[in-house]
Amino acid sequence: MNPIENTPETDTGNTVAFRRPRARDGKRIWEIARDSRVLDVNSPYAYVLWSQDFSETSIVAEIDGDVVGFVTGYRRPTAPDTLMVWQVAVDDAQRGKKIARRMLCELFEHCAPAGVVAINTTISPDNEASQRLFAGAARALGLRFTREPFFSADLFLDSHQPEDLYLLTPAAAAE
Ligand SMILES: CC(C)(COP(=O)(O)OP(=O)(O)OC[C@H]1O[C@@H](n2cnc3c(N)ncnc32)[C@H](O)[C@@H]1OP(=O)(O)O)[C@@H](O)C(=O)NCCC(=O)NCCS
């Protein structure tokens, strides 16, 4: 059973529900990624596959039955207690309503498998929205927020910026 199925919350007049993705959500997730004009857009097949096989570490937000945002993630193979967040996007019309932050919090607190205690993500230096999103999620979840170099620009074929690794870790780990 999906533990976060049907967990509506009211926000600015709309009812937002959070749930794990299913294969049939892949098309809509691909559209949101494409329309973001910021994310690297993966193939439609990749999002269908991800929604099927990485459902436990991913989440979608719905308003009136329409998927308006998603987070894709996986448990890091070398650190299974860590949720690596791969992509986050919210439909342009629904931004600024804390939907992205709430997806991250719902995913971490209610959806991710037991034993997941930390979040990692990579963010390019020019993506201020993403940096603020994860800083806010860290505050809301009571996690420490740090950054370190990760992928340098020369690793990419295109004119991709470098990607820093952002670590949201249990506060006690910092002591
Ligand atoms: C980044 C994105 C997911 C944020 O979605 P959202 O639902 O509007 O974000 P929230 O309302 O939860 O806001 C979270 C934080 O981000 C900040 N933020 C959101 N959009 C911002 C922007 N364009 N510029 C600066 N800060 C921004 C908010 O102010 C908030 O910070 P605060 O808690 O300090 O006030 C959305 O803008 C998006 O889909 N962007 C394109 C894809 C992308 O860049 N994804 C992230 C990289 S994987």
The ligand as a MOL file (V3000), in Angstrom:
LIG
                    3D

  0  0  0     0  0            999 V3000
M  V30 BEGIN CTAB
M  V30 COUNTS 48 50 0 0 0
M  V30 BEGIN ATOM
M  V30 1 C 12.7970 25.1570 -8.8220 0
M  V30 2 C 11.3090 24.8140 -8.7980 0
M  V30 3 C 11.1370 23.3090 -8.7330 0
M  V30 4 C 10.6880 25.4820 -7.5480 0
M  V30 5 O 9.3050 25.0860 -7.4800 0
M  V30 6 P 8.2860 25.8920 -6.5420 0
M  V30 7 O 7.1650 24.9850 -6.1780 0
M  V30 8 O 7.9140 27.1750 -7.1770 0
M  V30 9 O 9.2140 26.1900 -5.2690 0
M  V30 10 P 8.7060 26.5340 -3.8010 0
M  V30 11 O 7.4890 27.3950 -3.8720 0
M  V30 12 O 8.6080 25.2710 -3.0180 0
M  V30 13 O 9.8960 27.4490 -3.2550 0
M  V30 14 C 11.0180 26.8690 -2.6370 0
M  V30 15 C 12.0880 27.9340 -2.4810 0
M  V30 16 O 12.6550 28.2610 -3.7560 0
M  V30 17 C 12.5970 29.6590 -3.9560 0
M  V30 18 N 12.3850 29.8920 -5.3690 0
M  V30 19 C 11.4340 29.3190 -6.1470 0
M  V30 20 N 11.5490 29.7940 -7.4080 0
M  V30 21 C 12.5660 30.6960 -7.3800 0
M  V30 22 C 13.1840 31.4920 -8.3740 0
M  V30 23 N 12.7620 31.4970 -9.6480 0
M  V30 24 N 14.2460 32.2510 -8.0160 0
M  V30 25 C 14.6950 32.2560 -6.7430 0
M  V30 26 N 14.1590 31.5090 -5.7490 0
M  V30 27 C 13.1070 30.7470 -6.0890 0
M  V30 28 C 11.4330 30.1210 -3.1330 0
M  V30 29 O 11.5400 31.5060 -2.8170 0
M  V30 30 C 11.5650 29.2560 -1.9130 0
M  V30 31 O 12.5910 29.7650 -1.0880 0
M  V30 32 P 12.3060 30.2250 0.4260 0
M  V30 33 O 11.8600 28.9640 1.1350 0
M  V30 34 O 13.6290 30.6990 0.9000 0
M  V30 35 O 11.2250 31.2280 0.3470 0
M  V30 36 C 10.5790 25.3960 -10.0440 0
M  V30 37 O 10.8810 26.7770 -10.1660 0
M  V30 38 C 10.9660 24.6960 -11.3330 0
M  V30 39 O 10.3240 23.7350 -11.7320 0
M  V30 40 N 12.0300 25.1890 -12.0020 0
M  V30 41 C 12.5110 24.5650 -13.2480 0
M  V30 42 C 13.2090 23.2400 -12.9930 0
M  V30 43 C 14.3740 23.3690 -12.0110 0
M  V30 44 O 15.1530 24.3240 -12.0370 0
M  V30 45 N 14.4890 22.3670 -11.1230 0
M  V30 46 C 15.5300 22.3280 -10.1190 0
M  V30 47 C 16.7540 21.6450 -10.5930 0
M  V30 48 S 16.6160 19.8700 -10.5920 0
M  V30 END ATOM
M  V30 BEGIN BOND
M  V30 1 1 1 2
M  V30 2 1 2 3
M  V30 3 1 2 4
M  V30 4 1 2 36
M  V30 5 1 4 5
M  V30 6 1 5 6
M  V30 7 2 6 7
M  V30 8 1 6 8
M  V30 9 1 6 9
M  V30 10 1 9 10
M  V30 11 2 10 11
M  V30 12 1 10 12
M  V30 13 1 10 13
M  V30 14 1 13 14
M  V30 15 1 14 15
M  V30 16 1 15 16
M  V30 17 1 15 30
M  V30 18 1 16 17
M  V30 19 1 17 18
M  V30 20 1 17 28
M  V30 21 1 18 19
M  V30 22 1 18 27
M  V30 23 2 19 20
M  V30 24 1 20 21
M  V30 25 1 21 22
M  V30 26 2 21 27
M  V30 27 1 22 23
M  V30 28 2 22 24
M  V30 29 1 24 25
M  V30 30 2 25 26
M  V30 31 1 26 27
M  V30 32 1 28 29
M  V30 33 1 28 30
M  V30 34 1 30 31
M  V30 35 1 31 32
M  V30 36 2 32 33
M  V30 37 1 32 34
M  V30 38 1 32 35
M  V30 39 1 36 37
M  V30 40 1 36 38
M  V30 41 2 38 39
M  V30 42 1 38 40
M  V30 43 1 40 41
M  V30 44 1 41 42
M  V30 45 1 42 43
M  V30 46 2 43 44
M  V30 47 1 43 45
M  V30 48 1 45 46
M  V30 49 1 46 47
M  V30 50 1 47 48
M  V30 END BOND
M  V30 END CTAB
M  END
